[in-house]
Amino acid sequence: MGAVLGVCSLAQMACCCGSAACSLCCAACPSCKNSTSSRLMYAIMMLLGTIVACIMLSPGLESALQKVPFCDSGEDASFFDTATDAVKVDCSGVVGYLAVYRLCFAMSLFFFFMALITIGVKSSKDPRAGIQNGFWAIKYLILIGAIIGAFFIPHGQFGQVWMYFGMIGGFLFILIQLVLIIDFAHSWAESWVDRYEETESRGWYCALLSFTFLHYALAITAVVLFYVFYTTYESCSLHKFFISFNLILCVIISIISILPKIQEAQPRSGLLQASVITLYTMYLTWSAMTNAPDKECKPNWSTVINGNESTPAPEGEEPTFDGESIASLVIWFCCVLYSSMRTASNSQASRLTMSDKVLLKDDSSASGDPESGEGHHVWDNEEEGVAYSWSFFHTMFGLATLYVMMTLTNWFTPNSDLTTLSSNMAAVWVKIVSSWICLLLYGWTLIAPTVLTNRDFS
């Protein structure tokens, strides 16, 4: 039964690719739009790349590869060692942060190239629509070829230079992600307030109060747990500063959100938005503290759960993915996908590009729906206008790839070794500064309407 479900899942994925060759075997597949299936396939592409990058960083992989007969290592070794009779491959080049750099270099170039060739596309009648929505096998082969080619780039200064490009692209992605989270908080609150005002239902009023209370309760609980588990020694003063300072900032922006002058300029401003930002700030604070190099200032979860006494890690022990890393990785990748795909939507693209002229149609359009009589399982719903900005979509995926690269390598310098992947002060400060920028941007969205009274912020 499981095998049948697996085959059906593969058939459904193939059906969503829009391939004519699989039209007969996909008769039972659910219908979907071109705009949906294309974004799904690009998301799968980035997901597969991220999985491969995680494998490249797996602890112990490099030592395991050294046991393979044809593997060799050494900084002076060529990719094919011609100094010996036997063919030797430098397997050290396919693991570690430099391997992730090369993988993400090829992926980001692919997405930026796609962004370049889809500039100005306004409907699927454009000849470039086939490149965006089809030729999946060719595109995957091109990407695989580009990744393989990236491993032939000479070491030289590649790692150092590409790290700077990665930091710039990753920081741009963080800024856009923060803007989206703030916009999500405002949109959520405005939607529920509008429904409450239209229906005057106590249900919506209770929902507003309940979620606001829940967010603040989770944030307060997090702060208490932070003080219990992340400030156990006197040497953890930096953690105490992070927790206390961010807590104070969250209290300040919560008070600002309900000030009479702010309420007068923005009647829908309230504690629900502030609670969302507060909870996200606490997440960033936790994520930053888990990346701190000082092991004394981080809890040993096996000790906490099982009650065993903590034992120091042996010298030279290879890093492992602990509970915090796994949870952070899952939440992080969900945020990456949400930010990447949401940004290219019609409203978000117009806001981020500061464009008043929206050329994008509604993604929910039923144009070309097979239920209307055309009979195709993947139908073209963008004949009159694209449902999302294709070029901006690929730009976001390119930036997201750079963010993936820097996050997986914890923003560390190229001369660091694998033992610093989960303990790096650069990652700590990137996440803490991100929390401060998030609070600053949200505070500005509250204050700006009262300062710039001649501008429309609706």
N, C-alpha and C positions, 0 to 999 in steps of 0.2 A: 504493500500500500504506500509506504514511504517513497519507494522508487517511482511509482506512478505519479505521486504528487510532485516529485522532483522533476520528472519529465514535463509535466504540465506547466510547472513554473518556468522552465527553460523555454517551452513553447510560447508561453505568454510574453516573456521578455523578447523573444524573436518577433512575435507579432507586434509588440510595441515599437520595434525598430522600423516598421513600415516596409518590410521586405516582401516583394511580390511572390518570391519562391515559396514562402511558408504560408501563403494565404489559405491553402486547402487544409493543412494540418492545424490551423489556428481557428477553425470554425467555432470552437467553444470558448475562445478567448473573449474577455470583456472588451467593449469598445473604448477607445481613448483618443484624445486629440493630439495632433502633431505637436502643438506647443507643450503638452504635458509629457509625451513620450520622449521628445528630444531632450528636455531638461533632465528627465530621469536617466537617460543614457549617459549624459555628461556627468551627472552626479555619481553614477556607478563607476565611471572612468576615474573620477577623483578618489572615490572610496577604494578602488583596487590599488591605485597608486599609494594611498596612505597605508594600506595593509602591507604592501611590499616594503615601504619605508620602515614600518614598525619591525618587520622581519629582519631588515638590514641592521637594526639597532638591538636585536635580541641579545641579551647577555649570554656569553658562551658560544655564540655562533662562530666567531673568528677562530677560537681554539679548536672547535669541532671541524672547521674546514681544513685546518692544518693536518688533520689525520687522513685527508683524501690524498691518494698517491700522486696525482698530477698537480697538486697545489704547492706553491712556494710563496715566500714572503720576503720582504726587504724593500727598503726605500729605493735602492738602486736597481731593483729587478724590473725588467721590461715586462710587458703584458705577456709576450711569448719569450721564454728564456732560451736563446740560441746558443748559450755558452756550454750547454750540456747536450748529450746525445738525445736524451728524452725531452719531450715537450713539457714545459712547466708553465703553469698559469699563476699569476700573482693574485691569489684569492683574497688577499687583504684589501684589494681595491673594491670589492663588492660588499663590504661591511663597514660599519662605522658612519660617522657624520658626513664624510666626504662622499660616500656612496649615496646618501640621502640628498646631498647637494646636487649631485649629477642627475639623479632621478628627477628631482623637482625642477632643475634647470630645463630639462627637456619638456616636462609637463607644462611649466609656465610659458615657455616659448610657444608651445602648441596652442594654448589658450589665447595668448596675446596675438598670435598670427590669425587665429579665427576671429578675434575682435577686429583686427585690421581689415580683413576681407569682407566683413559683414557690416561695415559702417554705412549708414544711410539706407539700409533695407527697410522698406515700409510695408511690404506685403509678400506673400509667398509666390506671387507672380514674377518676382525678381529672379533672374537666372541663378543667383547665388543661393536661393532657397534650398536647392538640392544639396548643396555642400553642408548647409546647416542641419537639415532634417534627414539626410540619407548618407549613403556610402559609409556605413558604420564599420564594416570590415576593413575597408581601406584606411579609414581614419585611425582605427585601433592599430593596424599594422604600421602606419606612419609613425604613430606615437611610440610603439615598441622599438622601431628602427632608430628613432631619435634618442631614446633612452640608451640603447646599445651604443650608438655613436658618441653619446656624452661621456662614456667610460674610456674613450680613446683620447679625450682632451688631456694634454700634459698637465701634471700636477702643478708645477710652478707656483704662481700666485692665484690660481683659480679659486681655491677655497677662501682666501682672504678677501678677494675682490667680490666674489659672489655672496659672501656673508653680508657685505655692505648693501648690495642690492636687495638681499633678503630682508634685512632690517628695515629698509625704506618701505618696501612693499608690504611687509608684515605690519608695520606701524600704520600705514594707510588703511589697511584692512581693519585694524583695531578701531581706528577713528570712525570708519563707516559702521562697524558693528555697534559701537557705542551710540551713534546717532540713531540706528535702527531700534535699539533697545529702548531708548528714550521715546522715540516715536511710537513704539508699540505700547508703552505705558500710557502715553497721552491718548492714543486711539482707543485703547481698551476702556479707559475711564470715561472718555467722551461718549462712546457708544452706549455704555450702560447708563450714564446720566441721561442721555437723550431718550432711551427707552423708558426710564423711570418717569421723566417729565411727560412723555406722550401717553403712557398708560396709567400713571399715578398708582402703580402696583407696589404693594409693600414687598413683594418678592424681589424686585430689582433693588429696592432700598436695602433689604436684608443681605442680598448678595454683595452689594458694595461694602457694607459694614463687615460682613464675614470674611471676605478676601483681604480687606485691609487689616483686620485683626490677625488673620492667619499669617500674613506676610511679616507683620511686626513681631508676632509671637515666635516665628521661626528665626527671625533676625536676632531677637533677644536671647533665644536659646543658643544660637550659634556663638554669640558673644560670651556667654557663660562658659560654654564648652571650650572656647578658645583660651580663656583665662585658666581653665582647669588643666588642659592638656598641652598648651603651647607656651606657657610661661612658668614652668616648674622650677627653673633655676634662675639665679641672679644674672647669669650670662644671657638670658632671654629678654634683655631690656628692649631690643629692637622690635621684637614681637609685641611687647607691651605698648610700645609707641604706635605701631601699626593699628592695633586693635582700638586703643583709646582715641587716637586721632581720627580714625574713620568713623568711630561711634559718634564722636562730637560733631563731625561734619554731617552725618546722617540726621542727627537731631536738629541741626541748624537748617538744613534744607526742608525738613518736615515742618518746622515752625514757619519758615518763609512761605511754604505752599498754602498756608491757611491765613496769612496776614490779610487784613481787610483791603489794603491797597492792591495786593496781588489778586484777590478775589474779585475786585472791581474790574480790573483789566482782563482777567481770565476767570469767568464765573465757573467754568468746569474744572478748574484746578483744585486739587484736593489731596487727601492723604493716600488715596489708592495709588496714584502715580509715585508718590514719595516712598510708599512701602515697597513697591516693585524695585525702585532704584536702590533702596536700602538693602533689600535682600540680595540683589546682584552685587552690591559693594561688599557685603559680607562673604559672598562666594569668592570674589576676587582676592579678598584678604586671606581667606583659607587657602586658596590655591597658591598664593605667594608664599605663605608660611610653610607649606609642604615642600617647597623647593629650596628652603634654607639649608645651607651646608651643615649647620650645627645639629647633630643628631640628638643632643641632649634636649633641644628645644622642640623636638617632634615626638609624638607618642608612638610607642611600639604597639600596634593594634593587636598583635597576637598576645602580648602581655596583658593588655586591657581586657580582651575577651576571655582568655583562658585563665588569667590570674597567675601566670608563671612569672618568675623573676626575669627581668630583662638582662640579657648578656650582651656585652659589646660584640660588634661584628668583627670577625677575624680580619687581619691585615690582608689586603689584596683580594678580598671577596668581591666577586663580580656583582653589579647591580641587578636588582630584580624589580619587576613591576608589582608594587604593593597595592593595597586597597585604595588608597588615595589616588594613585596614578591611574588605576582602572576607572574609577568613578569620574575623575577629572577628564580622562580621555573621552569617555562616552558623552559627558555634558558638553565638552569642548567641540567634538565633532558635530553634534546636533546644532550647536550655535553656528559652526562654520557653514553647514548646509543651509540653515535658515537664513543667515546673513547673505550668503552667496546668491540664493535663489530669490529671496524676498526683495533684494535690492534692485533687481532687473524688472520688477513689476511696474505697472504703469504709473501708479502714484509715487512709489519710492524713487524711481528713476527721475521723474520730473522734479521732485523735491531736492534730491541730491545734486542734480545738475542745474538747479535754480532756473528751470525752464518753465515758462508760463504756457507754452504751446505743447499740448499733449497729443502726440500722433498715434498713440497706442489704443487699440480697441479692447473691449472687455474680454477676458479670457474665457468667460462662461458662455460665449456665443455658440450657438448650435449650428452655425453655418457648415454645411457638408455632413451633418449627422447622418450616419447610416440608417438610423431609424426613420429618417425622412424619405428613404427610398434608394439611396446610392449604394448601400450594401457593403461598404468597406469598414473594416474593424479599426483602422487608424485613418481618421479623416482630417482633411485640411480645414482648419478653422481660422486660417489667417489670410484668406484670399482678399479680403477687404482691408485688412490691416493687421500688423503683427500684434500678438498678445503681450509681448514683453520686448524690451530692447535687446536685440541679439548681441550687438556689439558690447553694450554695457554688461550683459550677462557674462560674456567671455572675459571681459576685463576683471570682473569680480572673481571669477574662478581662477584667473591668473594670480591675482593678489592673494586669494585664499590658499593657493598652492604654496606661495612664498611664506604665508603665515603658518601653514602646516609644517613646512621645512624648519622654520625658526622655532616653532613650539616643540617639535619632536627632538630637536637638538638643544632645546632649552636656551637658545640665544647665546651659546657659549662661543668663545674664540676658537679658531680652527686648530690651535696647537694644544687644546685640551684633550684628555683621553676619555675613554668610555666611562670611567668611574665618576665623572662629573655630570653625567647626563641628567640625573635626577636630583642633583644638588648643585645649584649654580646661582650666585647672587645676581647675575644679569637677569635671569628669569624672574627672580623675586622683585627687582625694581621695575621691570617692564609691567608686571601685573599690578603692583601697588600704584605706579604712576597712572596706569589705565583706570584704576578705581578713582583716583583724584580727578582725572580728566572727565570721567563719567559724571561725577558729582558737579564739577564745574559747568559742564555743558547743560545738565539739567537745571542747575541754578540760573544759568543764563536764559533758558527758555521761560523761566518764571519771571525774571526781572526785566527782560528785553521789552515786553509790551508796555511796561510802565515807564521805560526810559525813552524808547523810540515810538512815541505816540503817533507819529505820522505814517507808520507802516502797518500793513495788514498782516497779522500773524495767524489768521484763521486757517 
